[in-house]
Amino acid sequence: MASLTVTAKGQVTLKRELLDHLGIQPGQRVDFEKLPGGEVRVRAARPSGSIDNFLHCLDGRGKLKKPLTIDEMNTIAAAGWAGELADK
């Protein structure tokens, strides 16, 4: 079990070993969930996508640039909701 010291500002620094175990990379966010009995659950925050990430396959008029296959739609939806699509 890791033991951390709280600073005067009420902050703690998670050790690299813990961050690696959680799969957290620099710049990523961390979620904390308060549990009964004074316990806290810590996990890597998972990005939530938005419908805007899915809409990149449309042209400026809201029409599909080309017909999409089911596989293409599934890939776009999965990547968009995972926050993995950049503006295209």
Rosetta blueprint (number, residue, H / E / L):
1 M L
2 A L
3 S L
4 L L
5 T L
6 V L
7 T L
8 A L
9 K L
10 G L
11 Q L
12 V L
13 T L
14 L L
15 K L
16 R H
17 E H
18 L H
19 L H
20 D H
21 H H
22 L H
23 G L
24 I L
25 Q L
26 P L
27 G L
28 Q L
29 R L
30 V E
31 D E
32 F E
33 E E
34 K E
35 L E
36 P H
37 G H
38 G H
39 E E
40 V E
41 R E
42 V E
43 R E
44 A E
45 A L
46 R L
47 P L
48 S L
49 G L
50 S L
51 I H
52 D H
53 N H
54 F H
55 L H
56 H H
57 C H
58 L E
59 D L
60 G L
61 R L
62 G L
63 K L
64 L E
65 K L
66 K L
67 P L
68 L L
69 T L
70 I H
71 D H
72 E H
73 M H
74 N H
75 T H
76 I H
77 A H
78 A H
79 A H
80 G H
81 W H
82 A L
83 G L
84 E L
85 L L
86 A L
87 D L
88 K L
